[in-house]
């Protein structure tokens, strides 16, 4: 109730309002979020922690104060770099209160490095990571074939870089086969599609070298080629990969991990295949060098041979050879003379025999020989006739005896030879049964019968 003091003033005590903790924190949270719903803040990151859920937690501090910051997964996945302790960053978000602990915090929606851009930070971080793993080492890079017959290109079919590459290949060596794997070269899907193209060519084994091509652009346009997954796909490729992204001053992670970096797509086409003119010039140069080398070696060999020919040992060898040649000529002359003497001796002997034959009556000798031959012939014929006659008489006696002993002669007297169904000779009536088939051989022909009764 109201009270009055000595001066006549009346006082009413203030009404007490009792808050629950939850209500008070909620009220303050509502007031703070309404007042600080969109703020930008700069500071240094500390106590950084990336949770398995994808949320990021860290403290943002300056010389005299600090505040907790949380960045939820939906915003964190859009970061181009990875926050680290000690990094100066600019954070955009809203101030809120974590009611479970009653702590003031900032819910971040966007974070960027202070000074250097996010893309550059992400580039440097990924470059340092892959370099530490050895993906940039020259020892693991594969050689690019000098004259590949099949070339794979991973790029956008509408890209001007593709037209430049095809024109140069057509002009420098039109026999090369080109296979194109269409892929986006800008935006979020680009790293996955380019990686898919590299893996396709490795699986198909249908190209000798792969070119990843894209024209120039801003850092944001080329960000797709700073992707870790793409870098690892290139490192795992068994087919050599040439990076032809951007202009000469543009560098991406793909340039460091690829087996060869071309300043531009056009330069990639020139590097991957030599022109016929260059090959002809190189072959001509090699031919000239080979000819010059051969002339030099022949000259040196001739000089060495001349020096050897003037050596005393060589002269003694030549004298020995000359003596052997002289002796060989002497032996040839002796052989020729001896052969002539032998032939002359044989000729004289032949003439002597020829003279003796001319005085010898050949016809009389031949007549005597013919008479002796006729006598021998007559005696041989007479002896042969007597032998044949004796053999004929003996053969006739044997034939008469054979006919007398022949079973067929017995058959002529009315006997028969009986066989069973299997063709065996039957000698015993007990060997057959009524109904068995038998056959009988007669003097002329044979008969077949069926046994009706058997007796002994």
BADO-874086 format. One record per residue: x, y negated, z negated of N, C-alpha, C in turn; residue in one letter. Coordinates in steps of 0.2 Angstrom, whole numbers, padded with zeros to 4 digits, always signed. Atoms other than C-alpha are relative to their C-alpha. Example, Ala and Ser with C-alpha at 12.3 -4.5 7.8 and 13.67 -1.06 7.14 Angstrom:
2
+0004+0006+0000+0062+0022-0039+0004-0006+0000A -0004+0006+0001+0068+0005-0036-0004-0005-0003S 
***
This chain:
456
+0004+0006+0000+0000+0000+0000+0004-0006+0000X -0003+0006-0001+0005-0018+0003+0002-0003-0007X -0002+0003+0007+0014-0027-0012+0002-0007+0002X -0001+0007-0001+0017-0046-0015+0006-0002-0004X -0006+0002+0005+0033-0054-0022-0002-0007-0003X +0002+0007+0003+0034-0071-0031-0001-0005+0005X +0001+0005-0004+0034-0081-0016-0007+0001+0004X +0006-0001-0003+0018-0074-0010+0000+0004+0007X -0001-0004-0007+0025-0063+0005-0003+0007-0002X +0002-0007+0001+0017-0046+0007+0005+0005+0005X -0004-0004-0004+0028-0031+0013-0004+0007+0001X +0003-0006-0001+0022-0015+0021+0006+0005+0002X -0005-0004-0001+0034+0000+0020+0000+0003+0007X +0000-0003-0007+0040+0008+0037-0003+0007+0000X +0003-0007+0000+0031+0024+0042+0006+0004+0002X -0006-0005-0001+0043+0039+0042-0003+0005+0006X +0001-0005-0006+0044+0050+0058+0005+0005-0001X -0004-0006+0000+0051+0067+0056+0001+0003+0006X -0001-0004-0006+0059+0075+0071+0003+0007-0001X -0003-0007-0001+0063+0093+0075+0006-0001+0004X -0006+0001-0004+0080+0095+0082-0001+0001+0007X +0002-0001-0007+0073+0102+0098-0003-0006+0003X +0003+0006-0003+0062+0087+0100+0004-0006+0001X -0004+0005+0000+0075+0075+0096+0005+0001+0006X -0005-0001-0005+0088+0083+0108-0004-0001+0007X +0004+0001-0006+0074+0084+0122-0001-0007+0002X +0001+0007-0002+0070+0066+0120+0006-0004+0002X -0007+0003-0002+0088+0060+0120+0002+0002+0007X -0001-0002-0007+0090+0071+0136-0004-0003+0005X +0004+0003-0004+0076+0064+0144+0002-0007+0002X -0003+0007-0001+0082+0046+0141+0006+0000+0003X -0006+0000-0003+0099+0050+0146+0000+0002+0007X +0000-0002-0007+0095+0059+0162-0004-0006+0004X +0003+0006-0004+0083+0044+0167+0005-0005+0001X -0005+0006+0000+0097+0031+0163+0006+0002+0004X -0006-0002-0004+0111+0041+0171-0001+0006+0004X +0002-0006-0004+0103+0052+0184+0005+0001+0006X -0004-0001-0006+0116+0048+0198+0006-0004-0002X -0006+0004+0002+0133+0043+0192+0007+0003+0004X -0006-0002-0002+0151+0043+0199+0005-0001-0005X -0004+0000+0006+0165+0047+0187+0007+0003+0003X -0006-0002-0002+0184+0049+0189+0004+0002-0006X -0004-0002+0005+0196+0058+0178+0004+0006+0002X -0004-0006-0001+0208+0073+0176-0003+0006-0003X +0003-0006+0002+0203+0091+0175+0004+0003-0005X -0003-0005+0005+0207+0102+0160-0005+0005-0002X +0004-0006+0002+0201+0118+0153-0004+0003+0006X +0004-0003-0005+0195+0124+0170-0001+0007+0000X +0002-0007+0000+0186+0140+0171-0005+0002+0005X +0004-0002-0005+0178+0149+0185-0004+0006-0002X +0004-0006+0003+0164+0161+0179-0001+0005+0005X +0002-0006-0005+0160+0178+0187-0006-0002+0004X +0006+0002-0003+0143+0170+0191+0000-0004+0005X -0001+0005-0005+0150+0157+0202+0000-0007-0002X +0000+0006+0002+0148+0143+0191+0007-0002-0002X -0007+0003+0002+0163+0131+0187-0001-0004-0007X +0000+0004+0007+0166+0124+0169+0007-0003+0000X -0006+0003+0002+0179+0111+0165-0001-0006-0004X +0000+0007+0004+0183+0095+0155+0003-0005+0004X -0002+0006-0003+0185+0078+0163+0002-0005-0005X -0002+0004+0005+0196+0067+0153+0004-0006+0003X -0005+0006-0001+0206+0050+0153+0004-0001-0006X -0004+0001+0005+0217+0042+0141-0003+0000-0007X +0003+0001+0007+0205+0040+0127-0007+0004-0001X +0007-0003+0001+0189+0051+0130+0000+0006+0005X +0001-0006-0005+0183+0067+0138-0007+0002+0000X +0007-0002+0000+0167+0075+0143+0000+0007+0004X +0000-0007-0003+0162+0093+0148-0004-0001+0007X +0003+0000-0006+0157+0096+0166-0002+0007+0002X +0002-0006-0003+0147+0110+0174-0002-0001+0007X +0002+0000-0007+0145+0114+0192-0002+0007+0002X +0003-0006-0002+0133+0127+0197+0002+0003+0006X -0002-0004-0006+0135+0140+0210-0002-0003+0006X +0003+0003-0006+0124+0132+0223+0004-0006+0002X -0004+0005-0002+0135+0117+0223+0008+0002+0001X -0007-0002+0000+0152+0125+0219+0002+0004+0007X -0002-0003-0006+0151+0136+0235+0001-0004+0006X -0001+0004-0006+0151+0121+0246+0007-0004-0001X -0006+0003+0001+0168+0115+0239+0005+0003+0005X -0005-0002-0005+0182+0115+0252+0007+0001-0003X -0007-0002+0003+0196+0117+0239-0002+0003-0007X +0001-0003+0006+0198+0125+0222+0003-0005-0005X -0002+0004+0005+0199+0114+0207+0005+0003-0005X -0005-0003+0004+0214+0116+0196+0002-0005-0006X -0002+0004+0006+0220+0109+0179+0005-0005+0002X -0005+0006-0002+0229+0092+0180-0002-0004+0006X +0002+0004-0006+0220+0087+0196-0004-0006-0001X +0004+0006+0001+0213+0070+0197-0006+0000+0006X +0005-0001-0005+0196+0071+0205-0006-0006-0002X +0006+0005+0000+0180+0060+0208-0006+0005+0000X +0006-0004+0001+0164+0068+0202-0006-0004+0000X +0007+0003+0000+0146+0064+0206-0005+0005-0003X +0005-0005+0003+0132+0071+0196-0005-0004-0004X +0004+0003+0005+0120+0067+0182+0002+0002-0007X -0001-0002+0007+0122+0066+0163-0006+0003-0003X +0005-0004+0004+0113+0079+0153+0002+0002-0006X -0002-0003+0006+0113+0087+0137-0001+0008+0000X +0001-0007+0001+0116+0106+0134-0004+0001-0007X +0004+0000+0007+0102+0108+0121+0002+0006-0004X -0002-0005+0005+0108+0125+0114+0006-0002-0005X -0005+0002+0004+0123+0116+0107+0000-0008-0001X +0001+0007+0001+0117+0098+0108+0006-0004+0002X -0006+0003-0002+0132+0093+0118-0001-0004+0007X +0001+0004-0006+0133+0079+0131+0005+0003+0005X -0004-0002-0005+0139+0085+0148-0002-0003+0007X +0001+0002-0006+0139+0081+0166-0002+0006+0005X +0002-0005-0005+0130+0092+0179+0002-0002+0007X -0003+0002-0006+0141+0090+0194-0003+0003+0007X +0002-0002-0006+0135+0090+0212+0005+0000+0006X -0005+0001-0006+0150+0085+0222+0006-0002-0004X -0007+0001+0002+0169+0085+0218+0004-0001+0005X -0006+0001-0005+0183+0078+0228+0006-0002-0003X -0006+0002+0003+0201+0076+0225+0001-0008+0001X -0001+0007+0000+0206+0058+0221+0007-0001+0004X -0006+0002-0005+0218+0051+0235-0001+0005+0006X +0001-0005-0005+0220+0067+0246-0007+0002+0001X +0007-0003-0001+0204+0074+0254+0000+0007-0002X +0001-0007+0003+0197+0090+0249+0002+0005+0006X -0002-0005-0005+0201+0098+0266+0008+0001+0000X -0007-0001+0000+0219+0094+0264+0003+0004-0006X -0002-0004+0006+0220+0101+0246-0002+0007+0001X +0002-0007-0001+0211+0117+0252+0005+0003+0005X -0005-0002-0004+0224+0118+0266+0006+0001-0003X -0007-0001+0003+0239+0116+0255-0001+0006-0005X +0000-0005+0005+0232+0128+0242+0000+0007+0004X +0000-0007-0004+0228+0142+0255+0007+0001+0003X -0007-0001-0003+0245+0139+0263+0005+0002-0005X -0004-0002+0005+0254+0141+0247-0001+0007-0002X +0002-0007+0002+0245+0157+0243+0002+0005+0005X -0001-0005-0005+0247+0165+0259+0008+0001+0002X -0007+0000-0001+0265+0160+0261+0004+0004-0006X -0003-0004+0006+0269+0168+0243-0001+0007+0002X +0001-0007-0002+0261+0184+0250+0004+0002+0006X -0004-0002-0006+0273+0184+0265-0003+0000+0006X +0004-0001-0006+0260+0182+0278+0003-0005+0006X -0003+0004-0004+0271+0168+0286+0007+0002+0002X -0007-0002-0001+0287+0178+0287+0001+0002+0007X -0002-0002-0007+0295+0179+0304+0001+0007+0001X -0002-0007-0001+0300+0197+0301-0006+0004+0002X +0006-0004-0002+0282+0203+0302-0004-0002+0006X +0003+0002-0007+0278+0193+0318+0001+0005+0005X -0001-0005-0005+0275+0204+0333+0002-0004+0006X -0002+0003-0007+0284+0200+0350-0006+0000+0005X +0006+0001-0006+0272+0193+0364+0003+0003+0006X -0002-0003-0007+0274+0204+0380+0002-0006+0005X -0002+0005-0005+0283+0195+0394-0005-0001+0005X +0005+0000-0005+0270+0199+0407-0006+0005-0001X +0006-0005+0001+0254+0206+0400-0005+0001+0005X +0005-0001-0006+0242+0214+0412-0007-0002-0002X +0007+0001+0003+0227+0211+0400+0000-0005-0005X +0000+0006+0005+0224+0195+0390-0007+0000-0003X +0006+0001+0004+0210+0194+0377+0000-0008-0002X +0001+0007+0003+0203+0176+0373-0006+0000-0004X +0005+0001+0005+0193+0172+0358-0002-0007+0000X +0002+0008+0000+0184+0155+0360-0007+0000+0002X +0007+0001-0002+0168+0147+0365-0001+0000+0008X +0001-0001-0008+0162+0151+0383-0001-0007+0003X +0001+0007-0003+0158+0132+0385+0006-0004-0001X -0005+0004+0002+0174+0126+0378+0004-0002+0006X -0004+0002-0005+0185+0115+0390+0007+0004+0000X -0006-0003+0000+0200+0124+0383+0000+0007+0004X +0000-0007-0004+0194+0141+0391+0001-0002+0007X -0001+0002-0007+0193+0132+0408+0007-0001+0001X -0007+0002-0001+0211+0125+0406+0004+0007+0000X -0003-0007+0001+0217+0143+0401-0001+0004+0007X +0001-0004-0006+0209+0151+0416+0003-0003+0006X -0003+0004-0005+0215+0138+0428+0007+0002+0001X -0008-0001+0000+0233+0140+0423+0002+0007+0001X -0001-0007-0002+0232+0159+0423-0001+0002+0007X +0001-0001-0007+0225+0159+0440+0005-0003+0004X -0005+0004-0005+0238+0147+0447+0007+0004-0001X -0007-0003+0002+0253+0156+0438+0000+0007+0002X -0001-0007-0001+0249+0174+0440-0008+0003+0000X +0007-0002-0001+0232+0179+0447-0002+0007-0001X +0001-0008+0001+0234+0198+0444-0002+0001-0007X +0001-0001+0007+0232+0196+0426-0008+0001-0002X +0007-0001+0002+0215+0203+0419-0001-0004-0007X +0002+0004+0006+0206+0192+0406-0007+0002-0002X +0006-0002+0004+0193+0198+0393-0001-0006-0005X +0002+0006+0004+0183+0184+0384-0005+0003-0005X +0005-0002+0005+0175+0187+0367-0003-0007-0002X +0003+0006+0002+0163+0173+0364-0001-0001-0007X +0001+0001+0007+0163+0165+0347+0000-0008-0001X +0000+0007+0002+0159+0148+0339+0007-0002-0003X -0006+0002+0003+0174+0138+0335+0000-0006-0004X +0001+0006+0004+0167+0125+0324-0006+0002-0005X +0006-0001+0005+0155+0126+0308+0002+0006-0004X -0001-0005+0005+0153+0139+0295+0000+0007+0003X -0001-0007-0003+0150+0154+0306+0006+0002+0004X -0006-0001-0004+0166+0151+0316+0005+0005-0002X -0006-0005+0002+0179+0160+0305-0002+0007+0001X +0002-0007+0000+0168+0176+0304+0000+0002+0008X +0000-0002-0007+0165+0176+0323+0007+0001+0003X -0007-0001-0003+0183+0173+0328+0004+0006-0003X -0002-0006+0003+0188+0187+0315-0003+0006+0004X +0003-0005-0003+0176+0198+0323+0003+0002+0007X -0004-0001-0006+0184+0195+0340+0006+0003+0000X -0007-0003+0001+0201+0199+0334-0001+0008-0002X +0001-0007+0002+0195+0215+0326-0003+0005+0006X +0002-0003-0006+0186+0220+0342+0005+0002+0005X -0005-0002-0005+0201+0219+0353+0005+0005-0003X -0004-0005+0003+0211+0229+0340-0003+0007+0001X +0004-0007+0000+0198+0243+0340+0000+0002+0007X +0001-0002-0007+0195+0243+0359+0007+0002+0003X -0007-0001-0003+0214+0243+0363+0000-0002+0007X +0000+0001-0008+0210+0235+0380+0003-0007+0002X -0004+0005-0002+0221+0220+0379+0008+0000-0003X -0007+0000+0002+0240+0217+0377+0002-0006-0004X -0001+0006+0004+0239+0200+0369-0007-0004-0001X +0006+0004+0001+0225+0189+0361+0002-0007-0001X +0000+0007+0001+0223+0170+0362-0006-0002-0003X +0005+0003+0004+0213+0161+0349+0000-0008+0002X -0001+0007-0003+0209+0144+0358-0006-0004-0002X +0005+0005+0001+0200+0128+0354+0003-0007+0001X -0003+0007-0001+0203+0110+0359+0000-0004-0006X -0001+0004+0005+0207+0096+0348-0006-0003-0004X +0006+0002+0003+0196+0088+0335+0002-0003-0007X -0001+0003+0007+0195+0080+0317+0002+0006-0004X -0002-0005+0005+0201+0089+0302-0006+0005-0002X +0006-0004+0002+0183+0094+0298-0002+0005+0006X +0001-0004-0006+0181+0101+0316+0005+0006+0000X -0005-0005+0000+0197+0112+0314+0000+0004-0007X +0000-0003+0006+0193+0117+0296-0002+0008+0000X +0002-0007+0000+0186+0134+0302+0006+0004+0001X -0006-0004-0002+0204+0139+0307+0005+0000-0007X -0004+0000+0006+0210+0136+0289-0004+0005-0005X +0004-0005+0003+0199+0151+0283+0004+0006-0002X -0004-0005+0002+0207+0164+0272-0001+0007+0003X +0002-0007-0003+0197+0179+0279+0003+0000+0008X -0002+0000-0007+0202+0173+0297+0008+0001+0000X -0008-0001+0000+0221+0172+0292+0001+0007-0001X -0001-0007+0001+0220+0190+0285-0001+0004+0006X +0001-0004-0006+0212+0197+0300+0005-0001+0006X -0006+0001-0005+0226+0189+0311+0006+0004-0002X -0006-0004+0003+0239+0196+0299+0000+0007+0001X +0001-0007+0000+0231+0213+0300+0000+0003+0008X +0001-0002-0007+0230+0213+0319+0007+0004+0003X -0005-0004-0003+0241+0226+0328+0002-0003+0007X -0001+0003-0007+0239+0216+0345+0003-0007-0002X -0003+0007+0001+0250+0200+0346-0005-0005+0001X +0005+0006+0000+0240+0184+0342+0003-0006+0001X -0002+0007-0001+0243+0167+0349-0005-0005-0002X +0004+0005+0002+0236+0152+0341+0000-0006+0004X +0000+0006-0005+0231+0138+0353-0006-0004-0002X +0005+0004+0003+0220+0127+0342+0002-0007-0001X -0002+0007+0001+0220+0108+0343+0005-0002+0005X -0005+0003-0004+0233+0097+0350+0007+0001-0004X -0007-0002+0002+0252+0097+0347+0001-0002-0008X -0001+0003+0006+0251+0087+0331-0005+0003-0006X +0004-0004+0005+0237+0098+0323+0002+0006-0002X -0003-0007+0003+0242+0112+0311-0006+0003-0004X +0005-0004+0004+0230+0125+0304+0004+0006-0003X -0003-0006+0003+0233+0140+0293+0001+0006+0006X +0000-0005-0005+0230+0151+0309+0007-0001+0004X -0006+0001-0004+0246+0143+0317+0006+0003-0004X -0006-0003+0004+0257+0149+0302+0000+0008+0000X +0001-0007+0000+0250+0167+0302+0000+0003+0007X +0000-0003-0007+0249+0170+0321+0007+0002+0002X -0006-0002-0002+0263+0178+0330+0004-0005+0004X -0002+0006-0004+0265+0163+0341-0004-0006+0000X +0004+0006+0000+0259+0145+0340+0001-0004+0006X +0000+0004-0006+0255+0136+0356-0002-0007-0002X +0002+0006+0002+0254+0117+0355-0007-0002+0002X +0007+0001-0003+0238+0117+0366-0002+0006+0003X +0002-0005-0003+0227+0129+0374+0004+0001+0007X -0003+0000-0007+0235+0125+0391+0007+0003-0001X -0006-0002+0001+0252+0128+0384+0000+0008-0002X +0001-0007+0002+0246+0145+0377+0000+0004+0007X +0000-0003-0006+0242+0150+0395+0007+0001+0003X -0006+0000-0003+0259+0145+0401+0005+0004-0004X -0005-0004+0004+0268+0154+0386-0001+0007+0001X +0002-0007+0000+0258+0170+0388+0002+0004+0006X -0001-0003-0006+0262+0173+0406+0005-0004+0004X -0004+0004-0004+0276+0167+0417-0002+0000+0007X +0002+0001-0007+0273+0161+0435+0005+0004+0004X -0004-0004-0005+0279+0171+0450+0006-0004+0002X -0005+0003-0002+0290+0157+0455+0006+0000-0006X -0005+0000+0005+0299+0157+0438+0003+0007+0000X -0003-0007+0000+0301+0176+0439+0005+0001+0006X -0004-0001-0006+0308+0175+0457+0007-0004-0002X -0006+0004+0001+0320+0161+0451+0005+0004-0005X -0004-0004+0005+0325+0172+0436+0004+0006+0003X -0003-0006-0003+0328+0187+0446+0006-0002+0005X -0005+0002-0004+0338+0177+0459+0006-0002-0004X -0006+0002+0004+0349+0170+0445+0003+0006-0003X -0003-0006+0002+0351+0187+0438+0004+0004+0005X -0003-0004-0006+0356+0194+0455+0007-0004+0001X -0006+0003-0001+0369+0180+0457+0005+0001-0006X -0005-0001+0005+0376+0183+0440+0003+0007+0000X -0002-0007-0001+0377+0202+0443+0005+0000+0006X -0005+0000-0006+0386+0199+0460+0006-0003-0002X -0006+0003+0002+0398+0187+0452+0004+0004-0005X -0004-0004+0005+0402+0199+0438+0003+0006+0004X -0003-0005-0003+0404+0213+0450+0006-0002+0004X -0006+0002-0004+0416+0203+0461+0006-0001-0005X -0006+0001+0005+0426+0198+0445+0003+0007-0002X -0002-0006+0002+0427+0216+0440+0004+0004+0005X -0003-0003-0005+0432+0222+0457+0007-0003+0001X -0007+0004-0001+0446+0208+0458+0005+0003-0006X -0004-0002+0005+0452+0213+0441+0003+0008+0001X -0002-0007-0001+0452+0232+0446+0005+0000+0005X -0005+0000-0006+0462+0228+0462+0006-0002-0003X -0006+0003+0003+0474+0218+0452+0004+0005-0004X -0003-0005+0004+0477+0232+0440+0002+0006+0004X -0002-0006-0005+0478+0245+0454+0007-0002+0003X -0007+0002-0003+0492+0234+0462+0005+0000-0005X -0005-0001+0005+0501+0233+0446+0002+0007-0002X -0002-0007+0001+0500+0252+0443+0004+0003+0006X -0004-0003-0006+0506+0255+0461+0007-0002+0000X -0007+0002+0000+0522+0245+0458+0004+0003-0006X -0004-0003+0006+0526+0255+0442+0004+0006+0003X -0004-0005-0002+0540+0267+0443-0003+0007+0000X +0003-0007+0001+0530+0282+0437-0004+0001+0006X +0004-0001-0006+0518+0279+0451+0004+0001+0006X -0005-0001-0006+0532+0278+0464+0002+0008-0001X -0003-0007+0000+0539+0295+0457-0006+0005+0002X +0006-0004-0001+0521+0302+0458-0001+0001+0008X +0001+0001-0007+0520+0296+0476+0005+0004+0004X -0005-0004-0003+0537+0304+0480-0002+0008+0000X +0002-0007+0001+0531+0321+0473-0006+0002+0005X +0005-0002-0005+0515+0320+0483+0003+0000+0007X -0003+0000-0007+0525+0316+0499+0004+0007+0001X -0003-0006-0001+0536+0331+0496-0004+0006+0001X +0005-0005+0000+0521+0342+0493-0003+0000+0007X +0003+0001-0006+0514+0335+0509+0005+0003+0006X -0005-0002-0005+0530+0339+0519+0000+0008-0001X -0001-0007+0000+0531+0357+0512-0007+0003+0003X +0007-0002-0003+0512+0359+0517+0001+0000+0007X -0001+0000-0008+0517+0354+0535+0004+0005+0002X -0004-0005-0002+0531+0366+0535-0003+0007+0000X +0004-0006+0000+0520+0380+0529-0005+0001+0005X +0005+0000-0006+0507+0376+0542+0004+0002+0006X -0003-0002-0006+0520+0377+0556+0003+0007+0000X -0002-0007+0001+0527+0393+0549-0006+0005+0001X +0006-0005-0001+0510+0401+0549-0002+0000+0007X +0002+0000-0007+0506+0395+0566+0005+0004+0004X -0005-0004-0004+0522+0402+0573-0001+0008-0001X +0000-0007+0001+0520+0419+0564-0007+0003+0003X +0006-0002-0003+0502+0420+0570+0001+0001+0008X -0001-0001-0007+0508+0417+0588+0004+0006+0001X -0004-0006-0001+0521+0431+0586-0005+0006+0000X +0004-0006+0001+0508+0443+0580-0005+0001+0006X +0005+0000-0006+0496+0439+0594+0004+0003+0006X -0004-0003-0006+0510+0442+0607+0002+0007-0001X -0002-0008+0001+0515+0459+0599-0006+0004+0002X +0006-0003-0001+0497+0464+0600-0002+0000+0008X +0001+0001-0007+0496+0458+0618+0004+0006+0004X -0005-0005-0003+0511+0469+0623-0003+0007-0001X +0002-0006+0002+0504+0484+0614-0006+0002+0004X +0006-0001-0004+0487+0482+0623+0002+0002+0008X -0002-0002-0007+0496+0482+0640+0003+0007+0001X -0003-0007+0000+0506+0498+0636-0006+0005+0000X +0005-0005+0001+0490+0507+0631-0004+0000+0007X +0004+0001-0007+0481+0500+0647+0003+0004+0005X -0004-0003-0005+0495+0507+0658-0001+0008-0001X +0000-0007+0001+0494+0524+0650-0007+0003+0001X +0007-0002-0002+0475+0525+0652-0001+0000+0007X +0001+0000-0007+0476+0521+0670+0003+0006+0003X -0003-0006-0003+0487+0537+0673-0004+0006-0003X +0003-0006+0003+0475+0548+0663-0007+0001+0003X +0006-0002-0004+0461+0558+0672-0006+0000-0005X +0006+0000+0005+0445+0553+0662-0005+0005+0002X +0006-0005-0002+0433+0563+0673+0001+0007-0001X -0002-0007+0002+0442+0579+0670-0001+0002-0007X +0002-0001+0007+0441+0577+0652-0007+0000-0002X +0007+0001+0001+0423+0572+0652-0003+0006+0003X +0003-0006-0003+0419+0588+0663+0001+0005-0005X -0001-0005+0005+0427+0599+0650-0004-0001-0006X +0004+0002+0006+0418+0590+0636-0007+0002+0002X +0007-0001-0001+0402+0592+0645-0002+0008+0000X +0000-0007+0000+0405+0611+0648-0001+0003-0007X +0000-0003+0008+0408+0614+0629-0006-0002-0003X +0006+0002+0003+0393+0604+0625-0006+0004+0002X +0005-0004-0003+0382+0614+0637+0000+0007-0004X +0000-0006+0003+0388+0630+0629-0003+0000-0007X +0002+0001+0007+0385+0624+0611-0008-0001+0000X +0008+0001+0000+0367+0618+0616-0003+0007+0002X +0003-0007-0002+0363+0636+0624+0000+0004-0006X +0000-0005+0006+0369+0645+0608-0005-0003-0005X +0004+0002+0005+0360+0633+0597-0008+0001+0001X +0007-0001-0002+0343+0635+0607-0001+0008-0002X +0001-0007+0001+0345+0654+0606-0001+0002-0007X +0000-0001+0008+0349+0654+0587-0007-0002-0003X +0006+0003+0003+0334+0643+0584-0006+0004+0002X +0006-0004-0003+0322+0654+0595+0000+0006-0005X +0000-0007+0004+0327+0670+0585-0002-0002-0007X +0003+0001+0007+0324+0661+0568-0007-0001+0000X +0007+0001+0000+0307+0655+0573-0004+0006+0001X +0004-0006-0001+0302+0672+0579+0000+0004-0006X +0001-0004+0006+0307+0680+0563-0004-0004-0005X +0004+0004+0005+0298+0666+0553-0007+0002+0002X +0007-0001-0003+0282+0669+0564-0002+0007-0003X +0002-0007+0002+0282+0688+0560-0001+0000-0007X +0001+0000+0007+0285+0685+0542-0007-0003-0002X +0006+0004+0002+0271+0672+0541-0007+0004+0002X +0005-0004-0002+0259+0684+0550-0001+0006-0005X +0001-0005+0006+0262+0698+0537-0003-0003-0006X +0003+0003+0006+0259+0686+0523-0007-0002+0001X +0007+0002-0001+0243+0680+0531-0005+0006-0001X +0004-0006+0001+0237+0698+0532-0001+0002-0007X +0001-0002+0007+0240+0701+0514-0004-0005-0004X +0004+0005+0003+0232+0685+0509-0007+0001+0001X +0006-0001-0002+0217+0689+0519-0003+0006-0004X +0002-0006+0004+0216+0706+0510-0002-0002-0007X +0001+0001+0007+0217+0698+0493-0005-0006-0001X +0005+0006+0001+0205+0683+0496-0006+0002-0002X +0006-0001+0002+0189+0682+0487-0005+0000+0006X +0004+0001-0006+0181+0677+0503-0001+0006+0004X +0000-0006-0004+0185+0693+0511-0005+0005-0004X +0005-0004+0004+0175+0702+0497-0007-0002+0001X +0006+0003-0001+0161+0690+0500-0003+0003+0007X +0002-0003-0006+0161+0697+0518-0003+0007+0000X +0002-0007+0001+0157+0714+0511-0007+0000-0004X +0006+0000+0003+0141+0708+0503+0000-0002-0007X -0001+0002+0007+0147+0702+0486-0002-0008+0000X +0001+0008+0001+0143+0684+0479+0003-0002-0006X -0003+0004+0006+0151+0672+0466-0005-0004-0003X +0005+0004+0003+0139+0665+0454+0003-0005-0005X -0002+0005+0004+0141+0648+0445-0005-0003-0004X +0005+0003+0004+0132+0640+0431-0002-0007+0002X +0002+0007-0002+0124+0622+0431+0006-0005+0001X -0006+0005+0000+0141+0614+0427+0005+0002+0005X -0005-0002-0005+0150+0623+0441+0005+0005-0002X -0005-0005+0003+0159+0636+0430-0002+0007+0002X +0001-0007-0003+0161+0654+0436-0003+0004-0006X +0003-0004+0005+0149+0666+0427+0002+0007+0001X -0002-0007+0000+0155+0683+0422-0004+0004-0005X +0003-0003+0006+0144+0687+0407-0008-0002+0001X +0008+0002-0001+0124+0688+0409-0002-0003-0007X +0002+0003+0007+0123+0683+0390+0002-0008+0000X -0002+0008+0000+0130+0665+0395-0006-0004+0003X +0006+0003-0003+0113+0661+0404-0006+0002-0004X +0006-0001+0003+0096+0659+0397-0006-0001+0005X +0006+0001-0005+0079+0660+0406-0001-0008+0001X +0001+0007-0001+0076+0643+0414+0006-0004+0003X -0007+0004-0002+0095+0639+0417+0000+0000+0008X -0002+0001-0008+0100+0633+0435+0006+0003+0001X -0006-0004-0002+0113+0644+0443+0001-0001+0008X -0001+0000-0007+0121+0644+0461+0004+0006+0002X -0004-0006-0002+0128+0658+0471+0004-0001+0006X -0004+0001-0006+0142+0657+0484+0000+0006+0004X +0000-0006-0005+0139+0669+0499+0006+0000+0005X -0005+0001-0005+0150+0673+0513-0001-0005+0005X +0001+0005-0004+0141+0661+0523-0005-0005-0004X +0005+0005+0003+0133+0646+0513+0000+0002-0008X +0001-0001+0007+0127+0645+0495-0008+0000-0001X +0007+0001+0002+0110+0647+0486-0001-0002-0007X +0001+0003+0007+0103+0639+0470-0007+0004-0002X +0005-0003+0002+0091+0648+0459-0001-0001-0008X +0001+0001+0007+0083+0648+0441-0001+0006-0003X -0001-0007+0003+0086+0662+0429-0007+0001-0003X +0006-0002+0003+0070+0671+0424+0001+0005-0005X -0001-0005+0005+0077+0685+0414+0008+0002+0001X -0006-0002+0001+0094+0690+0408+0001+0007-0003X -0001-0007+0002+0101+0708+0406+0007+0001+0000X -0007-0002+0001+0117+0716+0401+0001+0007+0003X 
***
